[in-house]
Amino acid sequence: KKIELNGLRQDKTNIPLEVTVYKNDVNDSQMYILIIRDISDFNQTVENLKNLAYYDQLTKIPNRTLFRDRAEAAIRIAQREDEKLAIVYIDIDEFKVINDTMGHEAGDILLKELSQRFQECVRDSDTVSRVGGDEFTILMLKISCHEDASIVAERILKSNLIPVIINDQEILPKTSLGISIFPKDGDNIDMLLKNSDAAMYFAKQNGKNQFMFYRPNMIKGVNQ
């Protein structure tokens, strides 16, 4: 039998322990063997693996896997409670130009800075994630109307007016955003992502550094 419990070190700090008890019958008597193991390193290894699996290692925010897990759970709740939620798809405009002219290290600095800004523009209950090279998504829970998503998008665009300092140069970031709303624009995460991506692409093709809500006549790759 195995159990886990906390022990106490001499310095009064906790130590996670795994206690295993074996029972053996020996010559008509019973013998118990007690093994106590410090599992601090094991628990830290598990935490490290979880971090690698669910968080982007550059920006330290949730990655695509954790985003999908949270989004799928949120959709199930929204269906049950008859609530709305929003998916915001973000692409950094002209990111390749920054990478090509200033180097990948400069691109990494921009990604880390913008990931922090995005988080400052949302509620604690929302999830900002990095889903690709320069692509981010936001899961907004329990929105009451389109205006809730508009407010976040406008905050992000306003934050772009603050320059990012990279190698003593001021860079004014630009972002194109597309928004899809559950359940109007899709009843599953794949459809919502596809439609918010299409709206983002439409925003990028029609001026950049702006946001658009998904409409059925938006076809990715075609200007209308």
Salt bridges, closest charged atoms under 4 A:
GLU18 OE1 - ARG37 NH2 3.12
GLU47 OE2 - LYS50 NZ 3.93
ASP56 OD1 - ARG130 NH1 3.16
GLU72 OE2 - ARG68 NH2 3.61
GLU81 OE2 - ARG80 NE 3.79
ASP91 OD2 - LYS204 NZ 2.65
ASP93 OD1 - LYS204 NZ 2.46
GLU94 OE2 - LYS208 NZ 3.82
ASP100 OD2 - LYS96 NZ 2.70
GLU113 OE2 - ARG117 NE 2.95
ASP126 OD1 - ARG123 NH2 2.73
ASP185 OD1 - LYS184 NZ 2.72
ASP190 OD1 - ARG68 NH2 2.94
ASP197 OD2 - LYS220 NZ 2.78
